[in-house]
Amino acid sequence: MQIENHIFQNIKFLQSPNFNERPKNSTISLIVIHSISLPPNVYGNEYVEDFFMNKLKISDHDYFDEIKDLKVSSHLYIKRTGEIIQFVPFNMRAWHAGDSSYKGVRDCNNYSIGIELEGTDRDNFSNNQYEKLIQISKQIIKNYPEINKDKIVGHSEISPGRKTDPGDKFEWNKYLNAL
């Protein structure tokens, strides 16, 4: 697995419309781990992909009416099966962190790579997800030298009180020790 032109080669790439340029002089220096499932607590469908592509069929579930106006993306999404999908090239600003701050620097979208895991903060993540997350994280660290394992955080850490993902079930030691 390697990165060329800020895109992982040999994985599915779906260009989300929900991104923009990073600010000038911003350096990619952080990975933010998230969890997502649509509808909440339901796995094994393509609703997250549709959501990031602004193609979510609102009539398919009552919850979708609550999120219909949101414009969201992440750089990467890892399904429970281990399938990886990239939505935004790493040199571009994905819209994953929202109101956020890391070590006093606001708007983490400006300088971070967002990785979504199919899941919730109440469920365990699959071994396939950890395996792929470790592989892609190693490549990201190799390609973006300002990132190291001390600059990998959960969404809850950069948006405390607002976000709880990836949650208590995420095995940080298992993940970080493998890097």
C-alpha positions as CSV (number, residue, x, y, z in Angstrom):
1,M,0.0,0.0,0.0
2,Q,1.6,3.3,-1.0
3,I,0.6,6.9,-1.4
4,E,1.1,8.8,-4.6
5,N,-0.1,12.3,-5.2
6,H,-1.7,12.3,-1.7
7,I,-3.9,9.3,-2.6
8,F,-3.5,5.7,-1.5
9,Q,-3.0,3.5,-4.6
10,N,-5.0,0.3,-5.1
11,I,-7.9,1.2,-2.8
12,K,-11.3,2.6,-3.7
13,F,-11.3,6.3,-4.2
14,L,-14.6,8.2,-4.2
15,Q,-14.1,12.0,-4.6
16,S,-16.3,13.7,-2.0
17,P,-17.5,17.2,-2.9
18,N,-17.0,18.1,0.8
19,F,-13.5,19.4,0.9
20,N,-11.5,22.5,0.1
21,E,-7.9,23.8,0.1
22,R,-5.9,23.7,3.3
23,P,-4.7,27.2,4.4
24,K,-1.4,28.3,3.0
25,N,1.5,27.5,5.3
26,S,-0.5,24.7,7.0
27,T,1.5,21.5,7.6
28,I,-0.2,18.1,7.8
29,S,0.7,17.2,11.4
30,L,-2.1,15.2,13.0
31,I,-4.3,12.1,12.5
32,V,-7.8,12.2,14.0
33,I,-9.6,8.9,14.6
34,H,-13.4,8.9,14.4
35,S,-16.2,6.4,14.4
36,I,-19.4,6.5,12.4
37,S,-22.3,4.3,11.5
38,L,-25.4,5.2,9.6
39,P,-28.1,4.8,10.7
40,P,-26.6,4.9,14.2
41,N,-25.5,1.4,15.4
42,V,-26.1,-0.2,12.0
43,Y,-23.2,-1.7,10.0
44,G,-22.6,-3.3,6.6
45,N,-24.3,-0.8,4.2
46,E,-23.2,2.1,2.0
47,Y,-24.9,4.9,3.8
48,V,-21.6,6.5,5.1
49,E,-20.2,6.5,1.6
50,D,-23.5,8.1,0.4
51,F,-23.4,10.7,3.2
52,F,-19.8,11.7,2.4
53,M,-20.8,12.0,-1.3
54,N,-24.0,14.0,-0.5
55,K,-26.1,11.2,-2.0
56,L,-27.8,9.9,1.1
57,K,-31.4,8.9,0.4
58,I,-33.1,10.8,3.2
59,S,-36.3,8.7,3.0
60,D,-34.4,5.5,3.8
61,H,-34.3,6.2,7.6
62,D,-35.9,8.8,10.0
63,Y,-32.4,9.6,11.4
64,F,-31.2,10.8,8.0
65,D,-33.6,13.8,8.2
66,E,-31.5,15.1,11.2
67,I,-28.3,15.1,9.1
68,K,-29.6,15.9,5.7
69,D,-28.1,19.4,5.6
70,L,-24.6,18.4,6.9
71,K,-21.7,18.5,4.5
72,V,-19.1,16.1,5.9
73,S,-16.2,14.0,4.7
74,S,-13.1,12.3,5.9
75,H,-9.9,11.4,4.2
76,L,-10.4,7.7,4.8
77,Y,-13.1,5.3,6.0
78,I,-12.4,1.8,7.2
79,K,-15.4,-0.6,7.1
80,R,-15.7,-3.4,9.6
81,T,-14.6,-5.8,6.9
82,G,-11.3,-3.9,6.5
83,E,-12.3,-2.3,3.2
84,I,-10.7,1.1,2.9
85,I,-12.2,4.0,1.0
86,Q,-10.5,7.3,0.4
87,F,-12.7,10.4,-0.1
88,V,-10.3,13.3,-0.1
89,P,-6.6,13.6,-1.1
90,F,-4.4,14.2,1.9
91,N,-3.2,17.5,0.7
92,M,-6.8,18.8,0.8
93,R,-8.9,19.8,3.8
94,A,-11.6,17.2,4.6
95,W,-14.5,18.3,6.7
96,H,-14.3,15.8,9.6
97,A,-13.3,17.6,12.8
98,G,-15.8,20.5,13.1
99,D,-15.3,22.8,16.0
100,S,-11.9,21.5,17.3
101,S,-8.6,22.4,18.8
102,Y,-5.3,20.5,19.4
103,K,-2.7,22.0,21.8
104,G,-4.2,25.4,21.4
105,V,-4.4,25.4,17.6
106,R,-8.0,25.7,16.4
107,D,-9.7,24.1,13.4
108,C,-8.0,20.7,13.2
109,N,-9.3,20.2,9.7
110,N,-6.6,22.7,8.5
111,Y,-3.7,20.4,9.5
112,S,-5.1,16.9,10.1
113,I,-6.0,13.7,8.3
114,G,-9.3,12.3,9.3
115,I,-9.9,8.5,9.5
116,E,-13.4,7.2,10.1
117,L,-13.9,3.7,11.4
118,E,-17.3,2.0,10.9
119,G,-18.5,1.7,14.4
120,T,-19.7,3.4,17.5
121,D,-18.2,4.4,20.8
122,R,-20.0,1.5,22.4
123,D,-18.9,-1.4,20.2
124,N,-15.6,-3.1,19.7
125,F,-13.9,-2.5,16.4
126,S,-12.9,-5.5,14.2
127,N,-9.5,-7.0,13.9
128,N,-9.7,-6.2,10.2
129,Q,-10.1,-2.5,11.1
130,Y,-7.1,-2.4,13.4
131,E,-5.0,-4.3,10.8
132,K,-5.8,-1.8,8.1
133,L,-5.7,1.2,10.4
134,I,-2.1,0.2,11.4
135,Q,-1.1,-0.3,7.8
136,I,-2.4,3.0,6.6
137,S,-1.1,4.9,9.6
138,K,2.4,3.6,9.0
139,Q,2.2,4.9,5.4
140,I,0.8,8.2,6.5
141,I,3.6,8.6,9.0
142,K,6.2,7.7,6.4
143,N,4.8,10.2,3.9
144,Y,4.0,13.1,6.3
145,P,7.0,13.5,8.6
146,E,5.3,16.0,11.0
147,I,3.0,13.1,12.1
148,N,4.2,10.5,14.6
149,K,2.3,8.3,17.0
150,D,2.2,11.1,19.6
151,K,0.2,13.2,17.1
152,I,-2.7,10.7,16.7
153,V,-5.8,11.6,18.7
154,G,-9.5,10.7,18.9
155,H,-12.2,13.1,17.9
156,S,-13.1,13.3,21.6
157,E,-9.7,14.7,22.4
158,I,-10.0,17.6,20.0
159,S,-13.7,18.3,20.6
160,P,-14.2,17.5,24.3
161,G,-17.8,17.7,25.5
162,R,-19.0,17.7,21.9
163,K,-17.7,14.4,20.6
164,T,-17.1,11.0,22.2
165,D,-15.7,9.0,19.3
166,P,-13.9,6.7,18.8
167,G,-15.0,5.8,22.3
168,D,-13.8,3.7,25.3
169,K,-13.8,0.5,23.3
170,F,-11.1,1.7,20.9
171,E,-7.9,-0.1,21.8
172,W,-5.3,2.7,21.8
173,N,-2.5,0.5,23.1
174,K,-3.0,-2.2,20.6
175,Y,-3.0,0.4,17.8
176,L,-0.2,2.7,18.9
177,N,2.1,-0.1,20.0
178,A,1.9,-1.6,16.5
179,L,3.2,1.6,15.0
